[in-house]
Amino acid sequence: MNNEEKNLHEHDENCDCGCNHEEGYQTITLTLDDDSEMVCIVLGIFECEDNEYIALLPEDKEEGEDVFLYRYKEIDEEEVELDLIESEEEFEKVSKAFEEIFDDEEEE
């Protein structure tokens, strides 16, 4: 996946944006390198070492498919930018932070 701007915004279940508010979760559409699109559920946005990251799960997840982690930056109220995590060291730190945060939430 390339570094692309994504549309992630806040609204309610009455909007016509297609973000599945009635399902209880927010989605974001990723455009892949081959220009195909993948709808992902936003699991959460979290901080790790002074950066923000987003965790995404493909909506039509197949068995064994992993969570996608990206660097996350808000451009304005309606637009965000997602960047690939390119270093193995950064990815390991972010993965660990994600697991700690979401394991704690599941236990509550």
Residue frames as qw, qx, qy, qz and C-alpha x, y, z in Angstrom:
[[0.000, 0.889, 0.458, 0.000, 0.00, 0.00, 0.00],
 [0.417, 0.416, -0.034, 0.808, 1.26, 3.44, -0.76],
 [0.166, -0.345, -0.440, 0.813, 1.21, 6.51, 1.48],
 [0.058, -0.485, -0.569, -0.662, -2.17, 8.08, 0.82],
 [0.243, -0.115, 0.326, -0.907, -4.60, 10.49, 2.37],
 [0.198, -0.343, -0.916, -0.063, -7.67, 8.86, 3.87],
 [0.342, -0.447, -0.115, -0.819, -11.06, 10.27, 4.82],
 [0.438, -0.321, -0.780, 0.311, -11.90, 9.65, 8.47],
 [0.148, -0.370, 0.031, -0.917, -14.49, 11.93, 10.02],
 [0.033, 0.216, 0.820, -0.530, -16.99, 12.13, 12.86],
 [0.437, -0.123, -0.290, -0.842, -20.74, 12.11, 12.36],
 [0.544, -0.068, 0.630, -0.549, -23.83, 10.20, 13.45],
 [0.414, 0.134, 0.897, 0.082, -25.91, 7.24, 12.32],
 [0.451, 0.729, 0.423, -0.293, -28.13, 9.52, 10.19],
 [0.071, 0.702, -0.427, -0.565, -25.39, 10.64, 7.83],
 [0.871, 0.446, 0.096, -0.181, -25.11, 9.18, 4.35],
 [0.035, 0.796, -0.587, -0.142, -21.35, 8.59, 4.35],
 [0.882, 0.214, -0.407, -0.103, -21.33, 4.78, 4.28],
 [0.128, 0.547, -0.704, 0.434, -19.24, 4.47, 7.47],
 [0.620, -0.199, -0.758, -0.039, -21.53, 1.82, 9.04],
 [0.154, -0.345, 0.463, -0.802, -22.49, 3.86, 12.11],
 [0.796, -0.206, -0.058, -0.566, -25.60, 1.72, 12.43],
 [0.874, 0.064, -0.470, 0.108, -23.28, -1.28, 12.89],
 [0.650, -0.756, 0.001, 0.078, -21.53, 0.43, 15.79],
 [0.679, -0.335, 0.279, 0.591, -18.14, 0.89, 14.17],
 [0.249, 0.859, -0.159, -0.419, -16.39, 3.37, 11.93],
 [0.853, 0.182, 0.363, 0.329, -14.74, 2.32, 8.67],
 [0.013, 0.777, -0.347, -0.524, -12.10, 3.73, 6.37],
 [0.876, 0.454, 0.164, 0.016, -11.44, 2.79, 2.75],
 [0.425, -0.576, 0.504, 0.483, -7.85, 2.09, 1.73],
 [0.708, 0.665, -0.134, -0.194, -6.79, 2.38, -1.90],
 [0.833, -0.274, 0.387, 0.283, -4.22, -0.32, -2.64],
 [0.249, -0.490, 0.524, 0.651, -1.28, -0.12, -5.06],
 [0.199, 0.177, 0.830, 0.490, -3.34, -1.77, -7.80],
 [0.258, -0.119, -0.127, -0.950, -6.11, 0.87, -7.31],
 [0.510, -0.415, -0.728, -0.193, -8.47, -1.68, -5.75],
 [0.296, -0.561, 0.250, -0.732, -10.18, -0.63, -2.53],
 [0.511, -0.177, -0.809, 0.231, -10.37, -2.35, 0.84],
 [0.441, -0.688, -0.063, -0.573, -12.88, -1.30, 3.51],
 [0.500, 0.061, -0.709, 0.494, -11.40, -1.58, 7.01],
 [0.522, -0.768, -0.359, -0.093, -12.89, -1.26, 10.47],
 [0.132, 0.675, -0.402, 0.604, -11.13, 1.33, 12.62],
 [0.715, -0.325, -0.577, 0.221, -10.13, -0.54, 15.78],
 [0.433, -0.836, -0.176, 0.287, -8.59, 2.53, 17.34],
 [0.393, 0.761, -0.192, 0.479, -6.16, 5.42, 17.23],
 [0.757, -0.613, -0.087, 0.207, -3.40, 5.39, 19.83],
 [0.100, 0.918, -0.370, 0.098, -0.10, 7.03, 20.75],
 [0.929, -0.178, 0.040, 0.321, 3.33, 5.46, 20.89],
 [0.598, -0.255, 0.121, 0.750, 6.51, 7.47, 21.52],
 [0.015, 0.560, 0.011, -0.829, 5.05, 10.87, 20.55],
 [0.208, 0.095, -0.646, -0.728, 3.41, 9.63, 17.33],
 [0.682, 0.147, 0.387, -0.603, -0.18, 8.63, 16.64],
 [0.030, 0.134, -0.930, -0.342, -1.06, 5.34, 14.97],
 [0.719, 0.078, 0.039, -0.689, -4.24, 3.74, 13.69],
 [0.280, -0.100, 0.955, 0.007, -5.20, 0.06, 13.85],
 [0.619, 0.270, -0.203, -0.709, -7.39, -1.25, 11.02],
 [0.465, -0.006, 0.884, -0.039, -9.05, -4.60, 10.40],
 [0.193, 0.013, -0.670, -0.717, -10.33, -5.53, 6.91],
 [0.609, -0.011, 0.217, -0.763, -14.14, -5.58, 7.05],
 [0.934, 0.144, -0.151, -0.291, -14.38, -8.85, 5.14],
 [0.203, -0.650, 0.724, -0.110, -11.57, -10.36, 7.19],
 [0.853, 0.138, -0.486, -0.134, -10.50, -13.85, 6.26],
 [0.873, -0.482, -0.022, 0.069, -9.31, -16.31, 8.89],
 [0.795, -0.206, 0.072, 0.566, -5.80, -15.45, 10.07],
 [0.357, 0.702, 0.127, 0.603, -5.67, -11.99, 8.48],
 [0.490, -0.226, -0.370, 0.756, -3.71, -9.47, 10.51],
 [0.062, -0.915, -0.282, 0.280, -4.50, -6.01, 11.82],
 [0.537, 0.556, 0.076, 0.629, -3.00, -3.19, 9.75],
 [0.420, -0.738, -0.177, 0.497, -1.02, -0.54, 11.65],
 [0.455, 0.623, 0.172, 0.612, -0.19, 2.86, 10.13],
 [0.241, -0.211, -0.235, 0.918, 1.22, 6.18, 11.29],
 [0.027, 0.758, 0.638, 0.131, -1.78, 8.51, 11.60],
 [0.216, -0.190, -0.080, 0.955, -1.89, 12.28, 11.11],
 [0.209, 0.778, 0.564, -0.182, -4.95, 14.54, 11.07],
 [0.345, 0.269, 0.301, 0.847, -4.74, 17.06, 8.24],
 [0.280, -0.210, 0.055, -0.935, -7.99, 18.84, 9.16],
 [0.577, -0.042, 0.514, -0.634, -11.41, 17.92, 10.57],
 [0.864, 0.306, 0.145, -0.373, -12.31, 15.73, 7.58],
 [0.766, 0.545, -0.338, 0.052, -9.00, 14.49, 6.22],
 [0.682, -0.603, 0.404, 0.085, -6.23, 12.30, 7.58],
 [0.509, 0.636, -0.574, -0.084, -2.98, 10.90, 6.27],
 [0.923, -0.288, 0.254, -0.019, -1.82, 7.34, 6.81],
 [0.305, 0.740, -0.598, -0.048, 1.84, 6.44, 6.34],
 [0.919, 0.036, -0.388, 0.057, 3.47, 3.04, 6.24],
 [0.572, -0.731, 0.373, 0.012, 5.64, 2.06, 9.18],
 [0.702, 0.605, -0.374, -0.014, 8.85, 1.28, 7.34],
 [0.148, 0.543, -0.765, 0.313, 11.34, 0.33, 10.06],
 [0.671, -0.178, -0.720, -0.013, 11.12, -3.05, 11.77],
 [0.296, -0.068, -0.601, 0.739, 12.07, -1.45, 15.10],
 [0.310, -0.027, 0.103, -0.945, 9.23, 1.10, 14.94],
 [0.666, -0.115, -0.521, -0.521, 6.77, -1.59, 13.85],
 [0.559, -0.134, -0.769, 0.280, 7.72, -3.82, 16.80],
 [0.066, -0.076, -0.473, 0.875, 7.21, -0.94, 19.27],
 [0.465, -0.012, -0.125, -0.877, 3.86, 0.01, 17.74],
 [0.660, -0.105, -0.692, -0.273, 2.69, -3.63, 17.65],
 [0.407, -0.143, -0.744, 0.510, 3.55, -4.07, 21.31],
 [0.139, 0.074, 0.284, -0.946, 1.76, -0.82, 22.26],
 [0.575, -0.052, -0.400, -0.712, -1.30, -1.91, 20.26],
 [0.624, -0.143, -0.768, -0.005, -1.41, -5.32, 21.95],
 [0.238, -0.131, -0.637, 0.722, -1.05, -3.80, 25.43],
 [0.296, 0.050, 0.082, -0.950, -3.80, -1.23, 24.83],
 [0.659, -0.018, -0.406, -0.634, -6.27, -3.60, 23.22],
 [0.536, -0.095, -0.820, 0.174, -5.58, -6.53, 25.54],
 [0.047, -0.109, -0.558, 0.821, -6.34, -4.21, 28.49],
 [0.464, 0.048, -0.085, -0.880, -9.61, -3.09, 26.84],
 [0.652, -0.045, -0.677, -0.338, -10.72, -6.69, 26.25],
 [0.390, -0.092, -0.804, 0.439, -10.11, -7.58, 29.90],
 [0.146, 0.036, 0.362, -0.920, -12.38, -4.77, 31.18]]
